[in-house]
Amino acid sequence: MSEEKFDVIVVGGGLAGLTAAYELANAGYETLVVERGDYCGAKNMTGGRLYGHSLEKVIPNFAEEAPIERKIVKENIALLNEKGGVQIAYTSPQLGEGSNASYSVLRGKFDQWLAGKAEEAGAMMVTGIRVDKLIEQDGKVVGIDAGGEEMYADVVILADGVNSLLAQQIGMKKEIEPHEVAVGAKEVFKLSEEIINERFGVANGEGAAILCAGDPTDGNLGGGFIYTNKDTVSVGIVTTLSDIGRSQLSVPKMVERFHNHPMVEPYIKGGELVEYSGHLVTEAGWSMIPELYRDGVLVTGDAAAFVINLGYTVRGMDFAIESGRLAAEAVKRAKAVDDYSADTLSYYKKLLEESFVFRDMKKFSAFPAILEEHMIFNELPAFVGDVFNRMMVVNSEPSGDLVVGIANDFCKRFTMAGIADFVGKLMEVR
Ligand SMILES: Cc1cc2nc3c(=O)[nH]c(=O)nc-3n(C[C@H](O)[C@H](O)[C@H](O)COP(=O)(O)OP(=O)(O)OC[C@H]3O[C@@H](n4cnc5c(N)ncnc54)[C@H](O)[C@@H]3O)c2cc1C
């Protein structure tokens, strides 16, 4: 059994871990990243759109060299019922400007690129090895045990994702409950760049996002997403774990139903299915944040539950990158005074409190309660679809009075108490 000592060990080569490693290696610290996948990104998943602002701070103009797929310049929201849907498109030059820009990414490529940057900066990368446990001495984390090999460090950064077993092992995080997580499943279809441009109405290098509520999850909490990549299209759903069983449809069937939906199918028609993946997604947000620091250890990214899941869209990658960066800042400060106690490492939490991570997580802390309103996923898309049917379908059948018909539909589907409850919850998101 060999023993090695590093300045910092990072567990997990996702965006949080790799950002922390890049920053620390750049500052000259001996940094080891241990990733259980065969390569960084092998096990990671996103819908996915990366909001660029946080990586921009770490690697300015990263989009010029990183393997981004397309810059998103067209945003669409769609409410789907069984046969159709109402889609609202938004385009604006502001969407792609400077740090407002967001990009579609495929994690297999993107994380490998970031791992390469961390390695160039001097970080040591070990892949294909799972960290089994943390080594503690006198209540302080001092290293890791990976497959029987022990490695030591002044600080261990946990960036091991949503189900951080390591944080659970030492009692920093409690076991996840079904209502706290959703499950995401995604298919990637290959199409030519030209076909994608034509179908989504974008130019080379430009992309579209379509975020859908309603039919994709058969009324379950969650939604569907479509993102254009360079020469592929990502199509998937996210649905809360506690709702599985509520619908007759299994998650794979939901994905199938979504890609066969009359509004979705034309986008991917003729495409070859080249990838299928599934992953857990943090859902309970703010209320799920674990202990973030202890003697010799910090928790970042999904492991720290830094995710906002709005059902139809998930945001976690910019939080992962920012929390990795801030963890690195806290470690640099601890190094400067050669003190890795919880007291010194608490600087990490202070930085988070001052950052957009805590600001935005707090702001959306009431959102999980709103998501529990099945109305958004059932009655609303169905009602909106019916309104458009009444307005748009012209034939020789009697159509009745438009306004009275809409009012009747509305009353059949919604109660005043339900609406008041929903508005009340909305008002809590300030
Ligand atoms: C379906 C879906 C859609 C999403 N869509 C979006 C989106 O569009 N935009 C967005 O911003 N976010 C999105 N997210 C969320 C986003 O993907 C995550 O927030 C982000 O990946 C978190 O990064 P991370 O580095 O913290 O964790 P991860 O990317 O999960 O990385 C954790 C790493 O740790 C490794 N690991 C775990 N345990 C061990 C161990 N014991 N030893 C060694 N290695 C270990 C894993 O293999 C993995 O590489 C989505 C998530 C899902 C599932």
The ligand as an ORCA input file, in Angstrom:
! r2SCAN-3c Opt
* xyz 0 1
  C     -30.854     15.681    -17.508
  C     -30.062     16.822    -16.994
  C     -30.128     18.051    -17.644
  C     -29.384     19.125    -17.171
  N     -29.402     20.286    -17.875
  C     -28.620     21.306    -17.489
  C     -28.509     22.467    -18.288
  O     -29.049     22.551    -19.397
  N     -27.757     23.503    -17.822
  C     -27.090     23.435    -16.622
  O     -26.427     24.398    -16.256
  N     -27.159     22.326    -15.850
  C     -27.885     21.261    -16.261
  N     -27.907     20.113    -15.522
  C     -27.184     20.078    -14.227
  C     -25.677     19.942    -14.449
  O     -25.427     18.920    -15.370
  C     -24.984     19.677    -13.123
  O     -25.363     20.684    -12.224
  C     -23.462     19.671    -13.276
  O     -23.078     18.590    -14.058
  C     -22.774     19.595    -11.923
  O     -21.377     19.460    -12.092
  P     -20.505     18.771    -10.970
  O     -19.107     18.885    -11.416
  O     -20.868     19.287     -9.642
  O     -20.979     17.243    -10.952
  P     -20.849     16.129    -12.101
  O     -20.816     16.728    -13.443
  O     -21.912     15.122    -11.798
  O     -19.425     15.503    -11.792
  C     -19.197     14.650    -10.710
  C     -18.010     13.782    -11.061
  O     -17.602     13.038     -9.924
  C     -17.289     11.718    -10.349
  N     -17.407     10.867     -9.154
  C     -18.515     10.615     -8.410
  N     -18.232      9.840     -7.364
  C     -16.903      9.599     -7.443
  C     -16.001      8.846     -6.615
  N     -16.402      8.235     -5.497
  N     -14.693      8.773     -6.998
  C     -14.255      9.427     -8.129
  N     -15.076     10.148     -8.937
  C     -16.358     10.241     -8.575
  C     -18.302     11.428    -11.446
  O     -17.920     10.359    -12.291
  C     -18.343     12.764    -12.149
  O     -17.369     12.857    -13.165
  C     -28.603     18.997    -15.987
  C     -28.517     17.758    -15.333
  C     -29.206     16.673    -15.857
  C     -29.028     15.348    -15.183
*
